[in-house]
């Protein structure tokens, strides 16, 4: 079984975006998020789906 969620730091490295860009996109609702133990987590399906479609978050 693979990874279910990524932290903002991990997602920023995978997507090659700054953490602030990811936080802004989360705030706008462009990136789904979950919270666990006070940490914001991004679902792995969202990141994998973006790579499959070749989409880039701006």
Backbone torsions as a table, in degrees:
resi	resn	phi	psi	omega
1	UNK	NA	137.7	-176.6
2	UNK	-88.1	-169.0	179.4
3	UNK	-74.6	137.3	179.6
4	UNK	-95.1	-33.2	-176.8
5	UNK	-140.8	153.9	174.2
6	UNK	-122.1	148.1	172.3
7	UNK	-75.1	168.2	178.1
8	UNK	-61.9	-39.4	179.0
9	UNK	-61.6	-46.8	179.4
10	UNK	-63.8	-43.9	-179.8
11	UNK	-63.1	-37.9	179.9
12	UNK	-64.6	-35.9	178.2
13	UNK	-71.6	-40.7	-179.7
14	UNK	-67.3	-46.4	-176.5
15	UNK	-83.9	-9.4	-178.1
16	UNK	57.4	47.0	175.9
17	UNK	-126.3	156.7	177.7
18	UNK	-72.4	157.3	178.3
19	UNK	-62.3	-36.2	-179.9
20	UNK	-66.2	-35.7	176.7
21	UNK	-64.0	-42.7	179.3
22	UNK	-65.9	-42.4	178.9
23	UNK	-62.6	-40.2	177.5
24	UNK	-63.4	-42.4	179.8
25	UNK	-65.6	-36.2	176.3
26	UNK	-65.2	-45.3	-179.4
27	UNK	-61.8	-37.9	178.2
28	UNK	-74.0	-17.1	-178.1
29	UNK	92.4	9.3	179.3
30	UNK	-76.7	-25.1	178.6
31	UNK	-120.5	125.8	177.2
32	UNK	-70.5	154.2	179.8
33	UNK	-144.8	159.7	172.8
34	UNK	-132.7	156.9	176.3
35	UNK	-119.5	135.8	177.6
36	UNK	-143.9	121.9	-179.7
37	UNK	53.4	38.5	177.4
38	UNK	81.6	-2.0	179.1
39	UNK	-99.7	141.5	174.9
40	UNK	-86.7	128.7	-178.6
41	UNK	-123.5	145.0	179.4
42	UNK	-109.5	128.0	-179.5
43	UNK	-60.3	136.3	-180.0
44	UNK	-62.6	-33.9	-179.2
45	UNK	-59.7	-34.3	-179.2
46	UNK	-66.9	-44.6	-179.5
47	UNK	-67.3	-44.3	-179.9
48	UNK	-65.1	-38.5	178.7
49	UNK	-63.5	-40.3	178.6
50	UNK	-62.9	-39.6	179.2
51	UNK	-69.7	-36.9	179.5
52	UNK	-64.3	-39.9	-178.4
53	UNK	-84.7	-12.5	-178.8
54	UNK	75.6	20.7	-178.7
55	UNK	-82.7	148.2	177.3
56	UNK	-122.2	131.8	177.4
57	UNK	-82.3	131.7	179.9
58	UNK	-111.8	NA	NA
